[in-house]
Amino acid sequence: MAKTNHLTPNTNHLTPTTSHLPPSSSAQLFDRACRVIPGGVNSPVRAFNSVGGEPLYVVSGKGARVRTVEGVELTDFCGSWGPLLFGHARKEIVKAIQLAASEGTSFGINTPREVEFAEGLCELVPSMEMVRLVSSGTEAVMTALRLARGFTGRRKILKFDGCYHGHTDSMLVAAGSGLLTGGISSSAGVLPSVAAEVFVSPYNDLEAVNRLVRGQGSDLAAIIVEPVAGNMGLIPPAAGFLAGLREAASRCGALLIMDEVITGFRLGPTTYGMQCGVTPDLTTLGKIIGGGMPLAAVGGRAEIMRKLAPLGPVYQAGTLSGNPLAVAAGLAMLELVRAEKPYPRLEALGRRLTEGLNAAAHEAGLTFHCAGLGGLFTAFFVGEAPTDLATVKRCNTQAYADFFRKMLERGFYLPPSQFEVAFVSAAHNDDDVDRFIAAARETLAGMG
């Protein structure tokens, strides 16, 4: 792989912000990091293990672009793994954070913005009659599962093979995302007794769900699902799948939890559940609602949410829950969503990009399928549209690694894993997409 410092620096878009850093390269920083951070990274997929080479170190971002420590500008289609609907360092969000920071970074006391933000979420997501703010998607899912068990008095959870819901013990059973990239189906340290409480079904297989509900439904506290799978690459739900889950959960008395940490506010100014007319009992949100700051939420029917302490017996707490900086960023994000209505343009750019990639791969004679939905896409090196983990596992991961490296050399940053979703943001424009397609055409032609 060509090292990132072999790329030609481009100073047209970003102002260098490295004066406070000692002169160093990504390779040198990674070497230092490996001495003090496990694997040299604070989240596994950043290590580039599945694509090869040394990971990047970024010092700044603006709009659709990031700048590495070497001064190389990259057009970013990873977008911090989803939160940056409006791109890097959007001025309204930055100003909101700066103002909040000037007033105090944390209080551990209620603030007016928490109330305003919760009201905004409940207005835009009507299925969320009440909401509790937390700091991460993992926390939101953990709370939702505990609520489901506390509300139903049951223990078992049904999840779907290859879906990722954060790194709580029970959700690391047959998980996707970084675990899938690493080639393992679960994690060391997860007790067999915890794994025994989790049923796993293939995504998009409603028949398997109904069989399980017929046999085990009386023990089931919740069915949790990514309504659009995004942690084994982009896999939309089959027709009737989500409605079938709603019916199955209602039939056996379990709660339906939609994990919309990726999809919430990504495909429209609400959740995907609201858009497709399937109402869950609980919804988890993250990423976009924080505008790039650590912020997440769990919300749903009031009778369930009232089981949370201090009203009810299900305990959840967090010193930084509703942190004023994060909530300020979230409020600015919701205001931008209302004011700019970016979704038709994101859908148009995403469709253009997806069609361009598929056409280029066809011209090159490659086994390839680019899946797309709104501003989401995944370049699968497989000959059919994946519908579940079994079809995803037929992907040529080495081909994706080659594609990733060659696109990086051409100035484009994609998720460093075949099994992740890429993002088009409102900061991307027609020229970004055209240049990306042209670079991909050259890259794929060379791989054919």
Buried (B, 14 or more C-beta within 10 A) or exposed (E): BEEBBEBEEBEEEBEEEBEEEEEBBBBBBBEEBEEEEEBBBEEBBBBBBBBEBBBBBBBBBBBBBBBBBBBBBBBBBBBBBBBBBBBBBBEBBBEBBEEBEEEEEEEEEEBEBBEEBBEBBBEBBEBBBBBBBBBBBBBBBBBBBBBBBBBBEBEBBBBBBBBBBBBBBBBBBBBBBBBBBBEEBBBEEBEEEBBEBBBBBBBBBBEBBBEBBEEEBEBBBBBBBBBBBBBBBBBBBBEEBBBBBBBBBEEBEBBBBBBBBBBBBBBBBBBBBBBBEBBBBBBBBBBBBBBBBBBBBBBBBEEBBEBBEEEBEBEBEBEBBBBBBBBBBBBBBBBBBEEEEBBEBBBBBBBBBBEBBBBBBEEBEBBBBBBBBBBBBBBBBBEEEBBBBEBBBEBBBEBBBBBBBBBBBBBBBBBBBBBBBBBBBBBBEEEBBEBBBEBBBBBBBEBE
